[in-house]
């Protein structure tokens, strides 16, 4: 976790033991929900799949109990037992199920948050989450997804313009107040992440290479994107550049185009990317690196949105 200046904050100063256990159960609920969605999707596309699976039936029953109960899904009374970890792992071992997890939202039609995918794609992480003695790491906490219900306020300036964003909680739109010398304008809107990308965020090749090498491997994340419009490398670079994702370099390796881009947030934090584009397939491999892992969160969704 990081403070407003992107300094690492010790998790014990943010969450006590009881809160950490609550967050771990939130992850369990999210994984159970995602597993149930994958089971339904698999059955919808192949009515014979998983019909005799006791694990699938138990996951679906538990998920139904959660969402049809009288209390909120994330209420502390909804504790997910350890045994469901093994059931989820068993379901994901089915190739017909796992292939839907690999598909982006635009293709699968399912909304599984990246935070849940982070755990679902690693059997070890699933086992950890469903082990009572396990304590969440900072990386785990970053990937916990729970709807917010409290009011939070964020303030920043763009030159002489003062902007306040008020997170109302539990919704995708935010209340924005823009102040100038004449008046204050209030409106609610959904703010895309690209709004925080700076126009002057393009790095020099040498600067990019030095920073890429200096970032540790554990701060790199990879994603598979779908080039649904079948755009070539030129079109991709143009589209990204129009949204302040700046092209730093390009090179050809065998039948692949490697595209390197930089993003700079309004707080001067950099995110570096590599796109591997192969004309023989619509799948694109995206690698993201940053000195601060939180800066990477959800940027892959921006790339996918622009490719769509």
Secondary structure, 3 states (H helix, E strand, C coil): CECCCCCECCHHHCCCHHHHHHHHHHHHHHHHHHHHHHHHHHHHHCCCCCCCCHHHHHHHHHHHHHHHCCCCCCCCCCCCCCHHHHHHHHHHCCHHHHHHHHCCHHHHCCCCCHHHHHHHCCHHHHHHHCCCCCCCCHHHHHCCCCCCCCCEEEEEEECCEEEEEEECCCCCCEEEEEECCCCEEEEEECCCHHHHECCCCCCCHHHHHHHHHHCCHHHEEEEEEECCCCCCHHHHHHHHHCCCCEEEEEEEECCEEEEEEEEEECCCCEEEEEEEEECCCCEEEEEEECCCHHHHCCHHHHHHHHHC
